[in-house]
Amino acid sequence: MLPRFFCTEALDPGASLDLPDAVAHHAVRVLRMQEGDRLRLFDGRGGEWTVRLTRLKPKPHVMLEAFDERDAESALAVKLIQSLPTGDKMDWVIQKCVELGVAAVQPVTARRSVIRLNGDKAARRALHWQGVAVAACEQCGRNRVPAVAGLLDLPQYLAHPAQENELRLVLAPGAELRLRDLPAPGGPVTLLVGPEGGLEEGEMQSARQAGFVPLGLGPRVLRTETAGPSALAAMMSLWGDL
């Protein structure tokens, strides 16, 4: 299997280009690729290119050879609204949800979120999370990178109006409704996951007022970093492409 990398530069037929610095480092320094070796590049617009290394210095340079229209996107568009967890758990959530087919991720800060990020720190973390999504796409075979939006307070997100035919769900331990009780959605799905300790009652009420329906994931209480990927996997099994 050829190594795959995301390229920020648009890839067009007949083009040749220097590999971006991060891709060049991994291909040449880590994988020890040589002139004549082939790899795959994708630019996020769909499909991917097989390219050949034509030189290594002064910068690794590649020639585009063959385009593959293969698409790994699910027809089920699920957006994850993930309350900010502690430590590096957000990296894990993004990585696994991208592998499972999430369409977009919106990190939010809830009242019980332990970590608080503002200003430059929040912006740097958002760039890092987008990089996690890119790396997950390179590994799992997706050619379109889900957007990881900048951090918002939960009330800011809940003020956004719903899309047409959007199904809004909020995970709530103890809720009687299960995924199997719902018909296949006719539009996008938005899934809201609370932080450690869950959403406060006032936040849950605001979510309901914004159109979010409380959803249970069985008799066990899942950790915040487990809940989102578990629900997404179940949705993809019921309504998507798993």
C-alpha positions in Angstrom: 0.0 0.0 0.0 1.4 3.4 -1.0 1.8 6.0 1.7 -0.9 8.7 1.6 -0.5 12.4 2.4 -2.7 15.5 2.4 -1.5 18.3 0.2 -2.6 21.9 0.8 -1.8 22.8 -2.8 -4.5 22.1 -5.4 -3.6 19.0 -7.5 -4.4 19.2 -11.2 -3.7 17.0 -14.2 -0.2 17.3 -15.6 1.1 19.2 -12.6 4.4 18.8 -10.8 5.2 20.3 -7.4 7.5 20.4 -4.4 6.1 18.4 -1.5 4.9 20.5 1.4 7.6 20.6 4.2 5.7 18.4 6.6 5.0 15.8 3.9 8.5 15.9 2.6 9.9 15.3 6.0 7.8 12.3 6.6 8.3 10.8 3.1 12.0 11.3 2.9 13.3 11.5 6.5 10.9 9.0 8.1 9.9 6.6 5.3 13.3 6.9 3.5 11.6 7.2 0.1 13.9 7.6 -2.9 13.7 9.0 -6.4 11.3 7.0 -8.5 9.2 5.9 -5.5 5.5 6.5 -5.6 3.1 7.8 -3.0 -0.5 9.2 -3.0 -1.6 12.7 -2.4 -5.1 14.2 -1.9 -6.1 17.8 -1.7 -9.5 17.5 0.0 -11.6 18.1 -3.2 -12.3 14.4 -3.7 -10.2 11.6 -5.2 -6.5 11.1 -4.9 -3.4 11.1 -7.1 -0.6 8.6 -7.5 2.6 10.6 -7.8 6.2 9.8 -8.4 9.2 11.3 -6.7 11.4 12.9 -9.5 14.0 14.4 -7.3 14.9 14.8 -3.6 17.0 18.0 -3.6 16.8 20.9 -3.1 13.3 20.0 -2.2 11.5 16.7 -2.8 9.6 17.1 -6.1 6.8 14.9 -7.5 5.0 14.5 -10.8 1.3 13.6 -10.9 0.7 10.4 -12.8 -2.8 8.9 -12.2 -6.0 10.1 -10.6 -8.3 7.7 -8.7 -11.9 8.9 -8.2 -12.4 6.6 -5.2 -14.5 8.2 -2.5 -14.7 7.1 1.1 -17.4 9.6 2.3 -20.6 8.4 3.9 -23.9 9.7 2.6 -24.9 10.2 6.3 -23.6 13.6 7.3 -23.1 13.7 11.1 -21.7 16.8 12.9 -20.3 16.2 16.3 -20.7 18.9 18.9 -18.2 17.8 21.5 -17.9 19.5 24.9 -14.2 20.1 25.7 -12.8 17.1 27.8 -9.7 17.1 29.9 -6.2 16.3 28.8 -5.6 15.2 25.3 -9.0 13.3 25.0 -10.2 15.7 22.3 -7.4 14.4 20.0 -8.6 10.8 20.5 -12.3 11.8 19.9 -11.5 13.6 16.7 -9.2 10.9 15.4 -11.7 8.1 16.0 -14.7 10.1 14.7 -12.9 11.0 11.5 -12.1 7.3 11.0 -15.8 6.5 11.5 -16.9 9.1 9.0 -17.9 12.2 10.9 -18.7 15.2 8.6 -17.6 18.0 10.9 -16.6 18.6 14.5 -17.5 21.7 16.6 -15.7 21.8 20.0 -17.7 23.7 22.7 -17.1 24.7 26.3 -19.8 23.7 28.7 -20.2 24.8 32.3 -18.6 21.6 33.7 -15.7 21.7 31.2 -12.5 21.7 33.3 -10.2 23.1 30.6 -10.8 26.7 29.5 -9.1 28.0 26.3 -9.1 31.6 25.2 -7.5 33.8 22.6 -4.2 32.5 21.0 -4.3 29.3 23.1 -7.7 28.4 21.6 -6.6 29.3 18.1 -3.5 27.1 18.4 -5.5 24.2 19.8 -8.0 24.5 16.9 -5.1 24.3 14.4 -3.8 21.2 16.2 -7.2 19.5 16.1 -7.4 20.2 12.4 -4.0 18.5 12.0 -5.3 15.5 13.9 -8.2 15.3 11.5 -5.8 15.5 8.5 -3.6 12.7 10.0 -6.7 10.5 10.6 -7.8 11.0 6.9 -4.3 10.0 5.7 -4.5 6.8 7.7 -8.1 5.8 7.1 -8.3 6.5 3.4 -10.7 9.5 3.4 -10.0 12.1 0.7 -12.1 14.9 2.2 -10.9 16.4 5.5 -13.7 17.2 8.0 -13.6 20.7 9.3 -12.8 21.1 13.0 -14.3 24.5 13.9 -12.9 27.0 16.4 -14.0 26.6 20.0 -17.3 28.1 21.0 -19.2 28.4 24.3 -22.2 26.1 24.3 -24.7 28.9 24.3 -23.1 30.5 21.3 -23.5 27.2 19.4 -27.1 26.7 20.5 -28.0 30.1 19.2 -27.3 28.8 15.6 -30.6 27.9 13.8 -31.1 24.3 12.7 -30.7 23.4 9.0 -33.5 22.1 6.9 -34.4 18.5 7.9 -31.6 18.4 10.5 -32.0 15.8 13.2 -30.6 17.2 16.5 -29.7 14.7 19.2 -28.1 15.3 22.7 -26.7 12.3 24.6 -28.4 12.1 28.0 -27.8 9.2 30.4 -31.2 7.8 31.5 -33.1 9.0 28.4 -35.4 6.3 27.1 -35.1 7.1 23.4 -32.7 4.8 21.5 -31.3 5.1 18.0 -33.2 2.1 17.0 -36.4 3.9 17.8 -35.7 6.6 15.3 -36.4 6.4 11.5 -33.6 7.0 9.1 -32.9 10.7 9.0 -33.8 12.6 5.8 -31.0 15.2 6.3 -27.9 15.9 8.4 -27.6 14.8 12.0 -26.1 16.8 14.8 -24.9 15.1 17.9 -24.2 17.0 21.1 -22.0 15.4 23.8 -21.5 16.8 27.2 -18.2 17.0 29.2 -17.1 15.0 32.2 -20.0 15.3 34.6 -22.5 15.9 31.9 -24.5 18.9 30.9 -26.1 20.9 33.6 -29.9 20.9 33.7 -30.1 24.4 32.4 -27.8 23.5 29.5 -29.9 20.5 28.7 -33.1 22.6 28.8 -31.5 25.1 26.4 -30.5 22.2 24.1 -34.1 21.0 24.1 -35.3 24.5 23.3 -32.8 24.5 20.4 -34.4 21.4 19.0 -32.1 18.7 20.5 -33.8 15.5 21.4 -32.4 13.6 24.4 -30.9 10.2 23.4 -29.7 7.3 25.6 -26.9 4.8 24.8 -28.1 2.0 27.0 -28.0 1.3 30.7 -24.3 2.1 31.1 -22.9 5.7 31.5 -20.2 6.2 29.0 -17.3 8.6 29.4 -17.4 11.7 27.3 -14.6 10.5 25.0 -16.4 7.2 24.5 -19.9 8.5 24.0 -19.4 10.4 20.7 -17.5 7.7 18.8 -19.9 5.0 20.1 -23.0 6.9 19.0 -21.4 7.7 15.7 -20.5 4.1 15.1 -24.1 3.0 15.9 -25.5 5.7 13.5 -23.2 4.6 10.7 -24.2 1.0 11.3 -28.0 1.8 11.3 -28.1 4.5 8.6 -24.7 4.9 7.0 -22.0 2.7 5.4 -20.7 0.4 8.2 
